Amino acid sequence: MLQARWDRWLARRIPPASQVRLDQRRIFILPTRAGLAFGVALVPMLLVAINYQNSLAYALTFLLLSVFLVAILHTYRNLGGLRLKAGGCAPVFLGEQAHFRVTLESGGREHQAIAVGWPPQPLQLADVPANGAADLELHLPTQRRGWLRPRRLRVESRFPVGLLVAWSWVDLDQALLVYPRPLEGDLPLQPGSGDDQGEEGALALGAGADDYQGLRSYQPGDSRRRLHWKAYSRGQGLFVKEFAALAGRDVWLDLAQLDGDLERRLGLLCHWVLQFSARGQPFGLRLGAQEVPPDSGDVHREACLRALALFGGGQ
């Protein structure tokens, strides 16, 4: 309940935006552990100075106290005026590290030892030159497919003496798409209906499963069911039987044709989407009532991967 209230308060004070400028409303500052120990040490020093009426003890105590007070201003100043901007982020596959790009821009003066990241992971340090910028690439592990929206980003500074920490929590409104993890396996290919197109006179196009074309060298990711074991046993190397799809017969990757749990089936479809796209073979994707018409190319590949990532309400 406290966390929910804190999040709502932060959302009102520092609303999500693609770029955020840090000012007095968005910066918090407190002593670090070293700063607390420093402050506690000043108390007995002051008591000793009062007890012995020692001018040098007074001078040392108030000198250290003034250092602490000046450090408050410099610690805030090192973070104040800094602008954070969201950069681009590319989709990744489940199990890979998600990469979020963040740009730190100077507010007119130099900013030193700025730490950015998502605790409890280590924060990345960067120095921002005056009237310049620094680019950071932050990483997060992926645990589920769908949209990955990171938590609020922590930005902090302990410069110059480490007695205080000034920090802020910013939401740069970033999100990236996590595709299913590709899983190798055999896939039953389902040709489209195409009743008005007979096989007679059909042309062989690309890599498929209809017409035997010959042998080619083995490549990682090829199905083991198509390995030519006889040639391998004769010491001629590892070859794969190559087939071609017939023009007029669309190949469909159908979720309903696969067995197993949902994530495994989506991973298998993801693998074959990548394989067919690499070979340049047209194919369609059917996920229940959702269909992606047969096509080829990068745009079609991204459309299929996006449909797999978001199927079933992937968050």
N, C-alpha and C positions, 0 to 999 in steps of 0.2 A: 504494500500500500504506500509506504514511504517512497519507494522507487518510482511508482506511478505518479505520485504528486511532484516529485523532483523533475521527472521528465516533462510533465505538463508545464511546470514553471519555466523550465529551460526553453520549451517550445514557444512560450510567450515572450521571453526575454531575448532569446537568440533564435528566431524562426529559421527554418530550412531555406537555403538559398544557394545558388551556384557559385556565388562569391560573397565573402564576409570580410568586413573591415573591423579590426579589433579596437575598441575604445573603452572608456571607463565603465560603460554599462555591460560590457561583455568580458571583462577581465576580473578575475578574483585573485587575491594574494593573501598568503599566510606564511608564517615561519616554517622552515623545514625542521627536521630533528636537530640538525646542527644549530639552527637559529634558536630553537627552544633552549638547548643546552647553553648557548651563548648568553641568552637572556637570564637564565637561572644563575649563571656564574657571576653576573653583574650584581646580584643581590648581596651575597656575602662580601663582595669587594666594597660596596657602598657602606655596609655595616661596619667593616673594619675601618674605613675612612672616617666615619662618624665617631667610632669608639676612640680612635687614637688622634683624631683631629689632624690627620696627615694630609697636607696639601697635595703631595705627589699622588697619594692614593685617590684623592678627589679628582685630580686632573686625569689620571688614567681611566677611572670609572666613567667620567663624563665623555672622555674622548672615545671610548669604545661604544658608549651609548649613541653618540653622534654618528659613528660609523654605521651602526644598525639602522638609524633613522634615514641616513642618506642612501643606504642600500635599498630601502623601500622604494624610493623615488627612481633609482636607476634600474631596479628590477622591473618595475612597471613600465618605465620608458623603453626598455629593450623590447617589450612586446606590443606596446601601444602604437597604433598606426599601421601595423602589419596587415596586409590584405592576403587572404587565402582564396584561390580560385580552383574550381574543379576542372580536371583535365579529362581527356578521353579514356575510356576503358573498353577493352575488347572482350568478347565472350570467351569462356574457357570450358573445358570438360570437367565433369565431376571428379574430384580427387586431385586436380591441379590447383596451383595457387592463383587466386584472383589478384589482378594487378590494378590498383587505383592510382592515377596520376594526380598530383596536387602541386600547384604552383604557388610559391610564396613571393609576394611582391613588396618591395620596400615602400614605406610611407614617406620617403624623402631622406631618411637617415639609415645608418647601418644597423642591422639586427644580428646579434651574435648568439651562437649556441642555442638555436630554436629547436626544440624537440617536438616531433609530431608522430602520432601513432594511435593504436588502440590497445590500451592496457588490458590484460597483463603482459602482452607482447612487448618486447623492447621498442622504445621510441627511436626514431631516426633523427639525427642531429644535422642541422644545416645552418650555414652562415649566409645572410642575405646582404649583398653590398648595397651601398647607398644608391638610390634611384635604379636599382637593378632587381633581379629576380633569381630564384633558385627553384629548380624542378625536383620533385621527389616522386618516387614510385613505391607505394605502400602495398603490402601483401597481406592477404587473409586466406586461410584454408577454406576450401569449399566442402560442405557437408551434405548438401542436398541440391537437386536440380531445380531450375526455375530462376526467378529473380533473386539476386543477392543484394540486399540493401544493408550496408554496414551501419554500425552504431555511430553515435556522435564521435567526432574526431577530437582527441585531446591535443591541445597546443600549449606548451609550457616553456618557461624560461627560468633558470636559476642563476643567470648571469647578473652581477659580476662576481659576487663572493660566495654564493651558495647558501646564504643565511635565510633567504626567502625564496618562495616559488610563486610565480605569477602564472596563471593558467586560464584556459577557456575551453568550453565544449562547443564545437561547431558542427553543424549538419550541412554538408555541401550538396545534399540531395543527389548523391551518386547511386547508381545501380548498374549491375551488369548481369547478363544472362549466363546461367550455368547449364550446359548441355549434359545429357546422360553420359555415363562412362561407357565408352565403346567396349563391347564384349564380343570376342571372336566366337563363331559357331556356324553351323550349317543353317541355311535359311530356305524354306520352301518358297519357290517363286511362283506367283500366281499371274498368268497372262490375263490381259483384259478380254472382255467379251468379243468385241469386233467381229460379230457374226457375218457382217457384210463383206469381210475381207478374208479370203481364203489363203491358205499357205502356199498355194501354187503360184509361182512367180514372185514370191516374196524375196526380198533382198536381205542379206545378212548384214547387220549393223552393230558394230561395237562388240564388247564382251557381254555375253548373256548366258542362257542355259538351254537354248533350243537346238542349235545346229552345230555339230562338231566341226571345228576348223583346223585342228592340228595341235602341236605341242609348242610350248614356249618355256623359257627359263622360270624357275620358281622365284616368287617375290614374297617378302614377309606380308602376312595377312591373307594369302591365298588359302582357299578351303582345302583341307586335307583329303576330302573325298575326291578331289580332282587330280591328286598326285599320280604320276605315271610310275608305279613301282617297278614295272618290268625293266624300264630303261635304267632306273636307279640300281637294280640288282645286277645289271650287266656292266655297271661302272661308267655309264654314259652321262652321269650327272642327274640332278634333280629337276624334273620337268613337270609341267602342269598341263592337263588337257584343257584346251581353250575352246570355248563355245561362243556362238554369236546369237544375239537375239534377231528374230525375223521382223522385218519391217511390217507394220500393220498389226503387230501383237505387242501391246504395251505390257511391260513388267510392273507388277504392283507389289510393294512391300506392305503386307497386311498384318496388323497386330493380332487379329483374331486367329490367324493361322499358326500362331506360336503358343507353346506351352510354358508353364512356369509362372513365377510371380511377375508383377507388373514391371518392376525396375529392371529385372533381367531381360524381359522381352523388349523394353525400350532401349536397353543397352545393345542388344543384338541388332535391332533396327538401325540404331545409330552407327554401328560398325559398317553395315551394308550400305547405308547412305553415303558414307565416306568412300567405300570401295567403288560403288557405281559412279560416283561423281569423279573420282580420280581416273576412271576408265572412259569417261565421257559418254556413258550409256544412259539414255533416257529411262526414267522410271517414275512411278507414282507411289504415293504414300497414303495408306488408309488407316486411320486411327478411330475405330468405331464409326460414328456418323461423320467425322471430319475427314476430308480428303484433300490431298494436294495433287492436282492433275499431273500426269506424266510430262516430264520436261528434263532438261539438263542444264549445266552451267552453274556458276557460283551463286547466282540469285536463287535458283531452285534449291541448291544445297542448303543455303542459309534458311530458306523458308521451311524446309523439312526439319532441320535441326531445331529451329525455333518451335515448330509444332511439337516435336518430341519433348523439348524442355518444359513446355507449358501444358502438356497433356494432363488432364486430371486436376487442373488447378494448381500446378506447381508454383510455389511461392518463393 
